[in-house]
Amino acid sequence: MTYNPPKLFIGSIEIYNISGHEMKFSNSVAYRCYKGSGKVTSEFIGWSDLGTSPFTFSQKNKFTVIGCDDAAFITGNNRLDYTSGCLGLCGKAADVPNGYCSGNGCCQTSIPKGLKSYNVSLVSFNNHTRVMSFNPCGFAFLGEEESFRFNGVPDLSNMDLDIKIDRSLPVVVDWVIGGSGDCTQATECKGNSFCQNEETGGYRCICNEGYQGNPYLDPGCEE
């Protein structure tokens, strides 16, 4: 498929931005929607796996749950034995704030450094039967914290919220060089830059203080 203007993809994942030691790409949202009777009408299980790539999920992301009758869990593997969760609860629309994630209808939690893959499970306590009039679906996803704004009841009522999030909320990943290597093996850092080891393995090149540019390309960083 040809795009105008052109778009960058890695496999089927659209890349939004590459800068410094970060990259931002398109999202994947887990959701479950219900009928008034409590029957599930549609669902999608969220997951992402960076595999053996030099990328890890940045701590600039938060795991977020949107819903008034939902519990969501994020489980990581690939070197990290990690499980965390969040509850999205509320009894009526009037309890839900607009503009920030407080736990009423929206809950957020941090992820650990070095996470390379995750799975999301989303469950409901009463299948939304008590909040169906304004909240037919629950959603859970990982995404950039500073790009997210919870819009209150309009988000809870939006059965296509996953599409909106896919288009507007990126996932941030960090990248390193060397995998399990360290700065003793580094040959990539160009002029006016230095090598820094990363806690989770690998290393990266950084411009010296007072310099800027790309430390991986000649002539290196410049004043």
mmCIF file of the C-alpha atoms, coordinates in Angstrom:
data_MODEL
# 
_entry.id   MODEL 
# 
loop_
_atom_site.group_PDB 
_atom_site.id 
_atom_site.type_symbol 
_atom_site.label_atom_id 
_atom_site.label_alt_id 
_atom_site.label_comp_id 
_atom_site.label_asym_id 
_atom_site.label_entity_id 
_atom_site.label_seq_id 
_atom_site.pdbx_PDB_ins_code 
_atom_site.Cartn_x 
_atom_site.Cartn_y 
_atom_site.Cartn_z 
_atom_site.occupancy 
_atom_site.B_iso_or_equiv 
_atom_site.pdbx_formal_charge 
_atom_site.auth_seq_id 
_atom_site.auth_comp_id 
_atom_site.auth_asym_id 
_atom_site.auth_atom_id 
_atom_site.pdbx_PDB_model_num 
ATOM 1   C CA . MET A 1 1   ? 0.000   0.000   0.000  1.00 0.00 ? 1   MET A CA 1 
ATOM 2   C CA . THR A 1 2   ? 1.253   3.509   -0.900 1.00 0.00 ? 2   THR A CA 1 
ATOM 3   C CA . TYR A 1 3   ? 0.705   6.458   1.470  1.00 0.00 ? 3   TYR A CA 1 
ATOM 4   C CA . ASN A 1 4   ? 0.821   10.146  0.594  1.00 0.00 ? 4   ASN A CA 1 
ATOM 5   C CA . PRO A 1 5   ? 2.604   11.522  2.517  1.00 0.00 ? 5   PRO A CA 1 
ATOM 6   C CA . PRO A 1 6   ? 4.726   8.384   3.125  1.00 0.00 ? 6   PRO A CA 1 
ATOM 7   C CA . LYS A 1 7   ? 4.445   6.497   6.435  1.00 0.00 ? 7   LYS A CA 1 
ATOM 8   C CA . LEU A 1 8   ? 7.053   4.403   8.242  1.00 0.00 ? 8   LEU A CA 1 
ATOM 9   C CA . PHE A 1 9   ? 6.236   0.856   9.373  1.00 0.00 ? 9   PHE A CA 1 
ATOM 10  C CA . ILE A 1 10  ? 8.086   -1.927  11.171 1.00 0.00 ? 10  ILE A CA 1 
ATOM 11  C CA . GLY A 1 11  ? 6.080   -4.956  10.131 1.00 0.00 ? 11  GLY A CA 1 
ATOM 12  C CA . SER A 1 12  ? 2.440   -3.881  10.614 1.00 0.00 ? 12  SER A CA 1 
ATOM 13  C CA . ILE A 1 13  ? 3.273   -1.284  13.310 1.00 0.00 ? 13  ILE A CA 1 
ATOM 14  C CA . GLU A 1 14  ? 3.136   2.353   12.209 1.00 0.00 ? 14  GLU A CA 1 
ATOM 15  C CA . ILE A 1 15  ? 6.037   4.474   13.511 1.00 0.00 ? 15  ILE A CA 1 
ATOM 16  C CA . TYR A 1 16  ? 5.038   8.041   14.432 1.00 0.00 ? 16  TYR A CA 1 
ATOM 17  C CA . ASN A 1 17  ? 8.331   9.545   15.541 1.00 0.00 ? 17  ASN A CA 1 
ATOM 18  C CA . ILE A 1 18  ? 12.024  8.698   16.084 1.00 0.00 ? 18  ILE A CA 1 
ATOM 19  C CA . SER A 1 19  ? 14.222  11.013  18.143 1.00 0.00 ? 19  SER A CA 1 
ATOM 20  C CA . GLY A 1 20  ? 17.249  10.641  20.406 1.00 0.00 ? 20  GLY A CA 1 
ATOM 21  C CA . HIS A 1 21  ? 16.938  7.260   22.149 1.00 0.00 ? 21  HIS A CA 1 
ATOM 22  C CA . GLU A 1 22  ? 13.135  7.017   21.743 1.00 0.00 ? 22  GLU A CA 1 
ATOM 23  C CA . MET A 1 23  ? 10.601  5.892   19.195 1.00 0.00 ? 23  MET A CA 1 
ATOM 24  C CA . LYS A 1 24  ? 6.819   6.281   19.225 1.00 0.00 ? 24  LYS A CA 1 
ATOM 25  C CA . PHE A 1 25  ? 4.465   3.882   17.503 1.00 0.00 ? 25  PHE A CA 1 
ATOM 26  C CA . SER A 1 26  ? 0.779   3.015   17.147 1.00 0.00 ? 26  SER A CA 1 
ATOM 27  C CA . ASN A 1 27  ? -1.228  1.573   20.022 1.00 0.00 ? 27  ASN A CA 1 
ATOM 28  C CA . SER A 1 28  ? -3.094  -1.660  20.762 1.00 0.00 ? 28  SER A CA 1 
ATOM 29  C CA . VAL A 1 29  ? -6.180  -1.425  23.019 1.00 0.00 ? 29  VAL A CA 1 
ATOM 30  C CA . ALA A 1 30  ? -7.855  -4.272  24.900 1.00 0.00 ? 30  ALA A CA 1 
ATOM 31  C CA . TYR A 1 31  ? -11.634 -3.921  25.286 1.00 0.00 ? 31  TYR A CA 1 
ATOM 32  C CA . ARG A 1 32  ? -14.825 -5.731  26.274 1.00 0.00 ? 32  ARG A CA 1 
ATOM 33  C CA . CYS A 1 33  ? -18.310 -4.425  25.413 1.00 0.00 ? 33  CYS A CA 1 
ATOM 34  C CA . TYR A 1 34  ? -21.620 -5.695  26.818 1.00 0.00 ? 34  TYR A CA 1 
ATOM 35  C CA . LYS A 1 35  ? -25.366 -5.799  26.226 1.00 0.00 ? 35  LYS A CA 1 
ATOM 36  C CA . GLY A 1 36  ? -27.814 -4.617  28.877 1.00 0.00 ? 36  GLY A CA 1 
ATOM 37  C CA . SER A 1 37  ? -28.229 -8.265  29.892 1.00 0.00 ? 37  SER A CA 1 
ATOM 38  C CA . GLY A 1 38  ? -24.507 -8.485  30.623 1.00 0.00 ? 38  GLY A CA 1 
ATOM 39  C CA . LYS A 1 39  ? -23.635 -10.626 27.599 1.00 0.00 ? 39  LYS A CA 1 
ATOM 40  C CA . VAL A 1 40  ? -20.307 -9.810  25.948 1.00 0.00 ? 40  VAL A CA 1 
ATOM 41  C CA . THR A 1 41  ? -20.886 -8.413  22.453 1.00 0.00 ? 41  THR A CA 1 
ATOM 42  C CA . SER A 1 42  ? -17.283 -7.805  21.390 1.00 0.00 ? 42  SER A CA 1 
ATOM 43  C CA . GLU A 1 43  ? -13.798 -8.067  22.876 1.00 0.00 ? 43  GLU A CA 1 
ATOM 44  C CA . PHE A 1 44  ? -10.118 -7.810  22.022 1.00 0.00 ? 44  PHE A CA 1 
ATOM 45  C CA . ILE A 1 45  ? -7.150  -8.987  24.094 1.00 0.00 ? 45  ILE A CA 1 
ATOM 46  C CA . GLY A 1 46  ? -4.249  -6.511  24.106 1.00 0.00 ? 46  GLY A CA 1 
ATOM 47  C CA . TRP A 1 47  ? -0.614  -7.558  23.885 1.00 0.00 ? 47  TRP A CA 1 
ATOM 48  C CA . SER A 1 48  ? 2.696   -6.457  22.424 1.00 0.00 ? 48  SER A CA 1 
ATOM 49  C CA . ASP A 1 49  ? 6.078   -8.162  22.101 1.00 0.00 ? 49  ASP A CA 1 
ATOM 50  C CA . LEU A 1 50  ? 9.324   -6.381  21.141 1.00 0.00 ? 50  LEU A CA 1 
ATOM 51  C CA . GLY A 1 51  ? 11.073  -9.751  20.936 1.00 0.00 ? 51  GLY A CA 1 
ATOM 52  C CA . THR A 1 52  ? 14.850  -9.692  20.512 1.00 0.00 ? 52  THR A CA 1 
ATOM 53  C CA . SER A 1 53  ? 14.869  -6.115  19.192 1.00 0.00 ? 53  SER A CA 1 
ATOM 54  C CA . PRO A 1 54  ? 16.944  -3.399  20.946 1.00 0.00 ? 54  PRO A CA 1 
ATOM 55  C CA . PHE A 1 55  ? 13.713  -1.778  22.195 1.00 0.00 ? 55  PHE A CA 1 
ATOM 56  C CA . THR A 1 56  ? 12.041  -1.713  25.630 1.00 0.00 ? 56  THR A CA 1 
ATOM 57  C CA . PHE A 1 57  ? 8.832   0.011   26.690 1.00 0.00 ? 57  PHE A CA 1 
ATOM 58  C CA . SER A 1 58  ? 9.587   3.433   28.175 1.00 0.00 ? 58  SER A CA 1 
ATOM 59  C CA . GLN A 1 59  ? 8.542   4.432   31.678 1.00 0.00 ? 59  GLN A CA 1 
ATOM 60  C CA . LYS A 1 60  ? 6.968   7.467   30.016 1.00 0.00 ? 60  LYS A CA 1 
ATOM 61  C CA . ASN A 1 61  ? 4.060   5.089   29.358 1.00 0.00 ? 61  ASN A CA 1 
ATOM 62  C CA . LYS A 1 62  ? 1.331   4.320   31.883 1.00 0.00 ? 62  LYS A CA 1 
ATOM 63  C CA . PHE A 1 63  ? -0.962  1.310   31.965 1.00 0.00 ? 63  PHE A CA 1 
ATOM 64  C CA . THR A 1 64  ? -4.481  2.753   31.872 1.00 0.00 ? 64  THR A CA 1 
ATOM 65  C CA . VAL A 1 65  ? -7.961  1.348   32.445 1.00 0.00 ? 65  VAL A CA 1 
ATOM 66  C CA . ILE A 1 66  ? -11.117 3.207   31.396 1.00 0.00 ? 66  ILE A CA 1 
ATOM 67  C CA . GLY A 1 67  ? -14.422 1.926   32.730 1.00 0.00 ? 67  GLY A CA 1 
ATOM 68  C CA . CYS A 1 68  ? -16.738 1.958   35.752 1.00 0.00 ? 68  CYS A CA 1 
ATOM 69  C CA . ASP A 1 69  ? -16.946 -1.794  36.344 1.00 0.00 ? 69  ASP A CA 1 
ATOM 70  C CA . ASP A 1 70  ? -13.533 -3.068  35.306 1.00 0.00 ? 70  ASP A CA 1 
ATOM 71  C CA . ALA A 1 71  ? -10.311 -4.630  36.527 1.00 0.00 ? 71  ALA A CA 1 
ATOM 72  C CA . ALA A 1 72  ? -7.368  -4.943  34.168 1.00 0.00 ? 72  ALA A CA 1 
ATOM 73  C CA . PHE A 1 73  ? -4.034  -6.693  34.608 1.00 0.00 ? 73  PHE A CA 1 
ATOM 74  C CA . ILE A 1 74  ? -0.782  -6.288  32.717 1.00 0.00 ? 74  ILE A CA 1 
ATOM 75  C CA . THR A 1 75  ? 1.688   -9.165  32.760 1.00 0.00 ? 75  THR A CA 1 
ATOM 76  C CA . GLY A 1 76  ? 5.228   -8.857  31.430 1.00 0.00 ? 76  GLY A CA 1 
ATOM 77  C CA . ASN A 1 77  ? 7.796   -11.485 30.546 1.00 0.00 ? 77  ASN A CA 1 
ATOM 78  C CA . ASN A 1 78  ? 11.053  -11.648 28.545 1.00 0.00 ? 78  ASN A CA 1 
ATOM 79  C CA . ARG A 1 79  ? 13.432  -11.162 31.504 1.00 0.00 ? 79  ARG A CA 1 
ATOM 80  C CA . LEU A 1 80  ? 10.873  -9.468  33.772 1.00 0.00 ? 80  LEU A CA 1 
ATOM 81  C CA . ASP A 1 81  ? 8.520   -11.470 35.956 1.00 0.00 ? 81  ASP A CA 1 
ATOM 82  C CA . TYR A 1 82  ? 6.014   -8.672  36.372 1.00 0.00 ? 82  TYR A CA 1 
ATOM 83  C CA . THR A 1 83  ? 2.285   -8.348  37.044 1.00 0.00 ? 83  THR A CA 1 
ATOM 84  C CA . SER A 1 84  ? 0.307   -5.251  37.965 1.00 0.00 ? 84  SER A CA 1 
ATOM 85  C CA . GLY A 1 85  ? -3.268  -4.073  37.699 1.00 0.00 ? 85  GLY A CA 1 
ATOM 86  C CA . CYS A 1 86  ? -5.713  -1.223  38.009 1.00 0.00 ? 86  CYS A CA 1 
ATOM 87  C CA . LEU A 1 87  ? -9.412  -0.804  38.873 1.00 0.00 ? 87  LEU A CA 1 
ATOM 88  C CA . GLY A 1 88  ? -11.813 1.484   37.033 1.00 0.00 ? 88  GLY A CA 1 
ATOM 89  C CA . LEU A 1 89  ? -14.854 1.971   39.263 1.00 0.00 ? 89  LEU A CA 1 
ATOM 90  C CA . CYS A 1 90  ? -17.783 4.370   39.672 1.00 0.00 ? 90  CYS A CA 1 
ATOM 91  C CA . GLY A 1 91  ? -21.454 4.125   40.552 1.00 0.00 ? 91  GLY A CA 1 
ATOM 92  C CA . LYS A 1 92  ? -22.949 6.965   38.538 1.00 0.00 ? 92  LYS A CA 1 
ATOM 93  C CA . ALA A 1 93  ? -21.972 9.413   35.820 1.00 0.00 ? 93  ALA A CA 1 
ATOM 94  C CA . ALA A 1 94  ? -21.952 12.358  38.225 1.00 0.00 ? 94  ALA A CA 1 
ATOM 95  C CA . ASP A 1 95  ? -19.017 10.781  40.099 1.00 0.00 ? 95  ASP A CA 1 
ATOM 96  C CA . VAL A 1 96  ? -16.723 10.848  37.051 1.00 0.00 ? 96  VAL A CA 1 
ATOM 97  C CA . PRO A 1 97  ? -14.306 13.801  36.711 1.00 0.00 ? 97  PRO A CA 1 
ATOM 98  C CA . ASN A 1 98  ? -13.499 15.400  33.366 1.00 0.00 ? 98  ASN A CA 1 
ATOM 99  C CA . GLY A 1 99  ? -9.898  16.024  32.425 1.00 0.00 ? 99  GLY A CA 1 
ATOM 100 C CA . TYR A 1 100 ? -7.907  13.784  34.736 1.00 0.00 ? 100 TYR A CA 1 
ATOM 101 C CA . CYS A 1 101 ? -7.599  10.143  35.744 1.00 0.00 ? 101 CYS A CA 1 
ATOM 102 C CA . SER A 1 102 ? -8.557  9.841   39.430 1.00 0.00 ? 102 SER A CA 1 
ATOM 103 C CA . GLY A 1 103 ? -9.691  6.230   39.816 1.00 0.00 ? 103 GLY A CA 1 
ATOM 104 C CA . ASN A 1 104 ? -13.355 7.091   39.171 1.00 0.00 ? 104 ASN A CA 1 
ATOM 105 C CA . GLY A 1 105 ? -13.879 5.708   35.684 1.00 0.00 ? 105 GLY A CA 1 
ATOM 106 C CA . CYS A 1 106 ? -10.157 5.836   34.944 1.00 0.00 ? 106 CYS A CA 1 
ATOM 107 C CA . CYS A 1 107 ? -7.112  4.332   36.654 1.00 0.00 ? 107 CYS A CA 1 
ATOM 108 C CA . GLN A 1 108 ? -3.388  4.461   35.814 1.00 0.00 ? 108 GLN A CA 1 
ATOM 109 C CA . THR A 1 109 ? -0.287  2.652   37.059 1.00 0.00 ? 109 THR A CA 1 
ATOM 110 C CA . SER A 1 110 ? 3.432   2.692   36.193 1.00 0.00 ? 110 SER A CA 1 
ATOM 111 C CA . ILE A 1 111 ? 5.458   -0.010  34.445 1.00 0.00 ? 111 ILE A CA 1 
ATOM 112 C CA . PRO A 1 112 ? 9.000   -1.169  35.301 1.00 0.00 ? 112 PRO A CA 1 
ATOM 113 C CA . LYS A 1 113 ? 12.124  -0.238  33.359 1.00 0.00 ? 113 LYS A CA 1 
ATOM 114 C CA . GLY A 1 114 ? 13.199  -2.827  30.797 1.00 0.00 ? 114 GLY A CA 1 
ATOM 115 C CA . LEU A 1 115 ? 9.780   -4.273  29.930 1.00 0.00 ? 115 LEU A CA 1 
ATOM 116 C CA . LYS A 1 116 ? 9.935   -5.912  26.479 1.00 0.00 ? 116 LYS A CA 1 
ATOM 117 C CA . SER A 1 117 ? 6.555   -7.632  26.202 1.00 0.00 ? 117 SER A CA 1 
ATOM 118 C CA . TYR A 1 118 ? 3.184   -7.655  27.915 1.00 0.00 ? 118 TYR A CA 1 
ATOM 119 C CA . ASN A 1 119 ? -0.278  -9.196  27.873 1.00 0.00 ? 119 ASN A CA 1 
ATOM 120 C CA . VAL A 1 120 ? -3.456  -7.489  29.075 1.00 0.00 ? 120 VAL A CA 1 
ATOM 121 C CA . SER A 1 121 ? -6.446  -9.214  30.661 1.00 0.00 ? 121 SER A CA 1 
ATOM 122 C CA . LEU A 1 122 ? -9.661  -7.244  31.236 1.00 0.00 ? 122 LEU A CA 1 
ATOM 123 C CA . VAL A 1 123 ? -12.563 -8.399  33.403 1.00 0.00 ? 123 VAL A CA 1 
ATOM 124 C CA . SER A 1 124 ? -15.762 -6.866  34.752 1.00 0.00 ? 124 SER A CA 1 
ATOM 125 C CA . PHE A 1 125 ? -17.395 -7.334  38.150 1.00 0.00 ? 125 PHE A CA 1 
ATOM 126 C CA . ASN A 1 126 ? -21.029 -7.103  36.980 1.00 0.00 ? 126 ASN A CA 1 
ATOM 127 C CA . ASN A 1 127 ? -20.619 -7.073  33.184 1.00 0.00 ? 127 ASN A CA 1 
ATOM 128 C CA . HIS A 1 128 ? -21.528 -3.349  33.214 1.00 0.00 ? 128 HIS A CA 1 
ATOM 129 C CA . THR A 1 129 ? -25.187 -4.109  33.981 1.00 0.00 ? 129 THR A CA 1 
ATOM 130 C CA . ARG A 1 130 ? -25.275 -1.381  36.678 1.00 0.00 ? 130 ARG A CA 1 
ATOM 131 C CA . VAL A 1 131 ? -23.594 1.303   34.557 1.00 0.00 ? 131 VAL A CA 1 
ATOM 132 C CA . MET A 1 132 ? -24.834 0.371   31.090 1.00 0.00 ? 132 MET A CA 1 
ATOM 133 C CA . SER A 1 133 ? -26.704 3.660   30.615 1.00 0.00 ? 133 SER A CA 1 
ATOM 134 C CA . PHE A 1 134 ? -23.418 5.572   30.311 1.00 0.00 ? 134 PHE A CA 1 
ATOM 135 C CA . ASN A 1 135 ? -20.658 2.943   30.123 1.00 0.00 ? 135 ASN A CA 1 
ATOM 136 C CA . PRO A 1 136 ? -21.153 -0.112  27.874 1.00 0.00 ? 136 PRO A CA 1 
ATOM 137 C CA . CYS A 1 137 ? -17.437 -1.003  27.479 1.00 0.00 ? 137 CYS A CA 1 
ATOM 138 C CA . GLY A 1 138 ? -14.195 -1.308  29.409 1.00 0.00 ? 138 GLY A CA 1 
ATOM 139 C CA . PHE A 1 139 ? -10.795 -0.481  27.873 1.00 0.00 ? 139 PHE A CA 1 
ATOM 140 C CA . ALA A 1 140 ? -7.173  -1.110  28.896 1.00 0.00 ? 140 ALA A CA 1 
ATOM 141 C CA . PHE A 1 141 ? -3.948  -0.045  27.182 1.00 0.00 ? 141 PHE A CA 1 
ATOM 142 C CA . LEU A 1 142 ? -0.348  1.085   27.531 1.00 0.00 ? 142 LEU A CA 1 
ATOM 143 C CA . GLY A 1 143 ? 0.411   4.585   26.245 1.00 0.00 ? 143 GLY A CA 1 
ATOM 144 C CA . GLU A 1 144 ? 2.378   7.803   26.670 1.00 0.00 ? 144 GLU A CA 1 
ATOM 145 C CA . GLU A 1 145 ? 1.241   9.494   29.860 1.00 0.00 ? 145 GLU A CA 1 
ATOM 146 C CA . GLU A 1 146 ? 1.730   13.099  28.699 1.00 0.00 ? 146 GLU A CA 1 
ATOM 147 C CA . SER A 1 147 ? -0.343  12.518  25.533 1.00 0.00 ? 147 SER A CA 1 
ATOM 148 C CA . PHE A 1 148 ? -3.349  11.112  27.408 1.00 0.00 ? 148 PHE A CA 1 
ATOM 149 C CA . ARG A 1 149 ? -6.334  13.090  28.660 1.00 0.00 ? 149 ARG A CA 1 
ATOM 150 C CA . PHE A 1 150 ? -9.381  11.417  30.178 1.00 0.00 ? 150 PHE A CA 1 
ATOM 151 C CA . ASN A 1 151 ? -12.539 13.181  28.983 1.00 0.00 ? 151 ASN A CA 1 
ATOM 152 C CA . GLY A 1 152 ? -14.897 11.776  31.590 1.00 0.00 ? 152 GLY A CA 1 
ATOM 153 C CA . VAL A 1 153 ? -18.364 10.503  30.680 1.00 0.00 ? 153 VAL A CA 1 
ATOM 154 C CA . PRO A 1 154 ? -17.938 11.100  26.896 1.00 0.00 ? 154 PRO A CA 1 
ATOM 155 C CA . ASP A 1 155 ? -15.043 8.604   26.920 1.00 0.00 ? 155 ASP A CA 1 
ATOM 156 C CA . LEU A 1 156 ? -17.017 6.120   29.030 1.00 0.00 ? 156 LEU A CA 1 
ATOM 157 C CA . SER A 1 157 ? -19.945 6.316   26.595 1.00 0.00 ? 157 SER A CA 1 
ATOM 158 C CA . ASN A 1 158 ? -17.802 5.961   23.462 1.00 0.00 ? 158 ASN A CA 1 
ATOM 159 C CA . MET A 1 159 ? -17.951 2.385   22.171 1.00 0.00 ? 159 MET A CA 1 
ATOM 160 C CA . ASP A 1 160 ? -15.277 3.290   19.585 1.00 0.00 ? 160 ASP A CA 1 
ATOM 161 C CA . LEU A 1 161 ? -12.820 4.666   22.139 1.00 0.00 ? 161 LEU A CA 1 
ATOM 162 C CA . ASP A 1 162 ? -10.253 2.059   21.103 1.00 0.00 ? 162 ASP A CA 1 
ATOM 163 C CA . ILE A 1 163 ? -10.123 3.582   17.597 1.00 0.00 ? 163 ILE A CA 1 
ATOM 164 C CA . LYS A 1 164 ? -9.679  7.084   19.037 1.00 0.00 ? 164 LYS A CA 1 
ATOM 165 C CA . ILE A 1 165 ? -6.841  5.884   21.281 1.00 0.00 ? 165 ILE A CA 1 
ATOM 166 C CA . ASP A 1 166 ? -5.188  3.963   18.420 1.00 0.00 ? 166 ASP A CA 1 
ATOM 167 C CA . ARG A 1 167 ? -5.045  7.180   16.384 1.00 0.00 ? 167 ARG A CA 1 
ATOM 168 C CA . SER A 1 168 ? -4.088  9.694   19.079 1.00 0.00 ? 168 SER A CA 1 
ATOM 169 C CA . LEU A 1 169 ? -2.105  7.986   21.850 1.00 0.00 ? 169 LEU A CA 1 
ATOM 170 C CA . PRO A 1 170 ? 1.337   6.571   20.980 1.00 0.00 ? 170 PRO A CA 1 
ATOM 171 C CA . VAL A 1 171 ? 3.394   3.992   22.826 1.00 0.00 ? 171 VAL A CA 1 
ATOM 172 C CA . VAL A 1 172 ? 6.940   5.131   23.652 1.00 0.00 ? 172 VAL A CA 1 
ATOM 173 C CA . VAL A 1 173 ? 9.877   2.717   23.445 1.00 0.00 ? 173 VAL A CA 1 
ATOM 174 C CA . ASP A 1 174 ? 13.521  3.224   24.404 1.00 0.00 ? 174 ASP A CA 1 
ATOM 175 C CA . TRP A 1 175 ? 16.308  1.702   22.355 1.00 0.00 ? 175 TRP A CA 1 
ATOM 176 C CA . VAL A 1 176 ? 19.915  0.748   23.118 1.00 0.00 ? 176 VAL A CA 1 
ATOM 177 C CA . ILE A 1 177 ? 22.915  -0.645  21.269 1.00 0.00 ? 177 ILE A CA 1 
ATOM 178 C CA . GLY A 1 178 ? 24.695  -3.868  22.070 1.00 0.00 ? 178 GLY A CA 1 
ATOM 179 C CA . GLY A 1 179 ? 21.961  -5.973  23.670 1.00 0.00 ? 179 GLY A CA 1 
ATOM 180 C CA . SER A 1 180 ? 23.854  -7.560  26.558 1.00 0.00 ? 180 SER A CA 1 
ATOM 181 C CA . GLY A 1 181 ? 27.052  -5.621  25.749 1.00 0.00 ? 181 GLY A CA 1 
ATOM 182 C CA . ASP A 1 182 ? 28.447  -2.524  27.449 1.00 0.00 ? 182 ASP A CA 1 
ATOM 183 C CA . CYS A 1 183 ? 30.574  0.554   26.774 1.00 0.00 ? 183 CYS A CA 1 
ATOM 184 C CA . THR A 1 184 ? 33.811  -1.442  26.741 1.00 0.00 ? 184 THR A CA 1 
ATOM 185 C CA . GLN A 1 185 ? 32.664  -2.736  23.358 1.00 0.00 ? 185 GLN A CA 1 
ATOM 186 C CA . ALA A 1 186 ? 31.347  0.578   22.017 1.00 0.00 ? 186 ALA A CA 1 
ATOM 187 C CA . THR A 1 187 ? 32.702  1.912   18.713 1.00 0.00 ? 187 THR A CA 1 
ATOM 188 C CA . GLU A 1 188 ? 29.652  3.930   17.620 1.00 0.00 ? 188 GLU A CA 1 
ATOM 189 C CA . CYS A 1 189 ? 30.049  7.170   19.627 1.00 0.00 ? 189 CYS A CA 1 
ATOM 190 C CA . LYS A 1 190 ? 31.331  9.987   17.397 1.00 0.00 ? 190 LYS A CA 1 
ATOM 191 C CA . GLY A 1 191 ? 32.924  13.330  18.243 1.00 0.00 ? 191 GLY A CA 1 
ATOM 192 C CA . ASN A 1 192 ? 31.948  15.266  21.383 1.00 0.00 ? 192 ASN A CA 1 
ATOM 193 C CA . SER A 1 193 ? 29.887  12.411  22.804 1.00 0.00 ? 193 SER A CA 1 
ATOM 194 C CA . PHE A 1 194 ? 30.244  9.731   25.446 1.00 0.00 ? 194 PHE A CA 1 
ATOM 195 C CA . CYS A 1 195 ? 28.975  6.209   26.050 1.00 0.00 ? 195 CYS A CA 1 
ATOM 196 C CA . GLN A 1 196 ? 26.513  5.365   28.827 1.00 0.00 ? 196 GLN A CA 1 
ATOM 197 C CA . ASN A 1 197 ? 25.695  1.840   30.020 1.00 0.00 ? 197 ASN A CA 1 
ATOM 198 C CA . GLU A 1 198 ? 22.036  1.021   30.581 1.00 0.00 ? 198 GLU A CA 1 
ATOM 199 C CA . GLU A 1 199 ? 20.722  -0.828  33.642 1.00 0.00 ? 199 GLU A CA 1 
ATOM 200 C CA . THR A 1 200 ? 18.804  -3.338  31.545 1.00 0.00 ? 200 THR A CA 1 
ATOM 201 C CA . GLY A 1 201 ? 21.732  -4.110  29.231 1.00 0.00 ? 201 GLY A CA 1 
ATOM 202 C CA . GLY A 1 202 ? 23.291  -2.444  26.234 1.00 0.00 ? 202 GLY A CA 1 
ATOM 203 C CA . TYR A 1 203 ? 24.478  1.139   25.953 1.00 0.00 ? 203 TYR A CA 1 
ATOM 204 C CA . ARG A 1 204 ? 23.822  4.418   24.135 1.00 0.00 ? 204 ARG A CA 1 
ATOM 205 C CA . CYS A 1 205 ? 25.803  7.432   22.937 1.00 0.00 ? 205 CYS A CA 1 
ATOM 206 C CA . ILE A 1 206 ? 25.013  10.852  24.395 1.00 0.00 ? 206 ILE A CA 1 
ATOM 207 C CA . CYS A 1 207 ? 26.203  14.308  23.369 1.00 0.00 ? 207 CYS A CA 1 
ATOM 208 C CA . ASN A 1 208 ? 28.575  16.040  25.796 1.00 0.00 ? 208 ASN A CA 1 
ATOM 209 C CA . GLU A 1 209 ? 27.125  18.916  27.805 1.00 0.00 ? 209 GLU A CA 1 
ATOM 210 C CA . GLY A 1 210 ? 26.808  22.009  25.623 1.00 0.00 ? 210 GLY A CA 1 
ATOM 211 C CA . TYR A 1 211 ? 26.695  19.981  22.393 1.00 0.00 ? 211 TYR A CA 1 
ATOM 212 C CA . GLN A 1 212 ? 23.817  18.680  20.308 1.00 0.00 ? 212 GLN A CA 1 
ATOM 213 C CA . GLY A 1 213 ? 23.164  16.608  17.227 1.00 0.00 ? 213 GLY A CA 1 
ATOM 214 C CA . ASN A 1 214 ? 23.426  12.928  16.342 1.00 0.00 ? 214 ASN A CA 1 
ATOM 215 C CA . PRO A 1 215 ? 26.225  11.229  18.317 1.00 0.00 ? 215 PRO A CA 1 
ATOM 216 C CA . TYR A 1 216 ? 26.144  8.224   15.965 1.00 0.00 ? 216 TYR A CA 1 
ATOM 217 C CA . LEU A 1 217 ? 26.943  10.068  12.720 1.00 0.00 ? 217 LEU A CA 1 
ATOM 218 C CA . ASP A 1 218 ? 30.138  11.905  11.708 1.00 0.00 ? 218 ASP A CA 1 
ATOM 219 C CA . PRO A 1 219 ? 31.205  14.497  12.658 1.00 0.00 ? 219 PRO A CA 1 
ATOM 220 C CA . GLY A 1 220 ? 29.237  13.824  15.846 1.00 0.00 ? 220 GLY A CA 1 
ATOM 221 C CA . CYS A 1 221 ? 27.722  16.412  18.202 1.00 0.00 ? 221 CYS A CA 1 
ATOM 222 C CA . GLU A 1 222 ? 28.288  20.124  17.602 1.00 0.00 ? 222 GLU A CA 1 
ATOM 223 C CA . GLU A 1 223 ? 28.092  23.293  19.703 1.00 0.00 ? 223 GLU A CA 1 
# 
